[in-house]
Amino acid sequence: MSLWTIYPFLAGLLGVVTMSLVLREERWMHLPELHFISRLGSVFHSKDESQISMKALHFLMGVIFAYLYTALFLIVPTPSEPSAVLIVITCALIGVTHGILAMMMMTVLVEEDAPIKREGGFQPAEIMSFMLAYAVYGATIGLVIGIVPGLF
C-alpha cells in the first residue's frame, strides 16, 4: 500500500487529537491554557458559532498538513529506507517549525482583528506550550507514517 493512501489521513486526525489534548491539558503540566481556536474563530464569527466551525477547520488543516509532512519524505532525498525513529524525530522538528510559523501568523493576522483580545504579547510559557503541542502533532504524524505502514 502506498504511503499516499490512508496513512496521512489517519496521521492528521490522530495528530490533531493529540495536539488538542496537549492544548487542553496544559494546566496539568503547569503551562497556560491557550484558546487559539476561539480567538481565531472570533475573527469570523461570534464566540458560540466559532467553536464548531473552527474545530472543523482545525481538523481539516491537520489532515492537509499531514499530507504535506508526508510529501516532504517523498520529495526530499533520504536514506533508501529511513528508520521510524528518524521519521518521528524529523516530523517532530517539522512540527516545531510549523508551530513557529503558525504562531507568527496568529500574531499578525488574528491578534490585531480578534474581538477576544490578549494583554501583551506571548509569554515564554505560552510559547513553550504552543511548541510542545506542535512537536506532539509532528511526532504523532511521524509515528503513523513511519511505523504503521510497516505493520501491514
N, C-alpha and C positions, 0 to 999 in steps of 0.2 A: 504494500500500500504506500502510495506517495506521501511525502511529508506535507504536501499541499492540500491533502484531503480534509479530514475532520480534526486532526490534531491541533492546528492553530485555533480553530473554533472552540474546542474544549479548553485549550490553554487560556484563551481570552476570557471565557466565562469563569473558570477557576481563579484566574489571576485577579479579576475584578472582585470576586467574592473574598479572596484572601486579603486584598488591598482594603476592601471595605471593612473587614473585620479588624484589621490593624488600625484603620482610621477611627473605628468606633470604640475600640478597647484601649486607646492610648492612655486614658486616665489610669488604667491599671499599671501601666509602665511609667507612671508619673510624668507623662508628656501631655501637653494641652490637646484637648479635643478640637479638631478643626471642622468647620462647617462649610467646606468649599462648594459642595454641590448646592446647598441652599443659597449661598451667595452668588454663585454662577447663575442659578435659575432665577434669582430675584432681578437680574438684569432684563429678563424676557417676560416674566410672569409675576403674578402675586405670589406670596410665600407658599400658600397652600397648593396652588397649581404647579409651582416649580418643582416640588418634590418628585412627583411621578414622572414628569417629562424629563427632568434632568437625570434621574436614576436610570431611566431607559436609555438616554443618550450616553450615560457613563458606561453602561454595559455594551452598547453598540461600539463605542470608541475603544473599549477594552478588547473587543474581538478584532476590530480593524488593526489596532496596534500589534496584536499577537501575530497577525499575518505579516505585518512589517518586520517584526523581530525575526520571524521565520525566514523571510526573504533575505535578510542580512546573511544568514547562514548558507543560503543557496547562491548568493551573488558574490560575497567576499570569499577569497581563497582561504581555505582552512586545510588542516591535515586531511588526508584521504578519508579517515573515519574519526572525527573529533570525539573525544570521550564525553560522557554525560556530565562529568564534573566540569569540564571546560565549557560546555554549553550552559550549564546552570550559572557558573560564575560570570561568564560573558553576558548572559541575559540580565543578571542582577546589576552589572555595571551599566548596561544599556538602560536599565530601569532607572538608575540614579541619574543618568544623563537626561533621560526623558523627564524625570521629576524636576530637574533644574530648569529645563525649558518650559515645562508646564507652570512652574511657579513664576517664572518671568512673565509668561503670557497672562497668568491670573493677575499679576500685579499691574500690568499695563492695560489690559482690556477690561478687566472686571472691577477692580478696586475703585477706579475712577467713576464708574457709572452705576455701581450696585447700590440699591436703596439700603441694604443691610451693610452698614459701614463698620470698619475696624478702626481702632485707635492706634495710630502709629504704623510702622512697618512690621515686617515679620520679625518675631523674636527668635533667638537661636534655638529654643526648644521646639518652636513651630517648624522651623526649617529642618531640624533633625527628624521630627515626626513625619513630615512630608517625604523626606528622602528615604526613611525606613519603609514607608508604605510603598513607594515606587520600587525599592530594592526587592521587597517581598513579591510585588507584582511580577517583576522581571524574573526572579528566581523560580516562581511558580510556572511561568511560561517555559523557562529552561528545563524544569523537571518534566513537564508534559511533553515537550517536543524532543527532549534528549533521552528520556527513559521509556516512556510509554510505547513509542514505535518499536523498540527493541523487545518488548514483551510479546509481540504478536508475530 
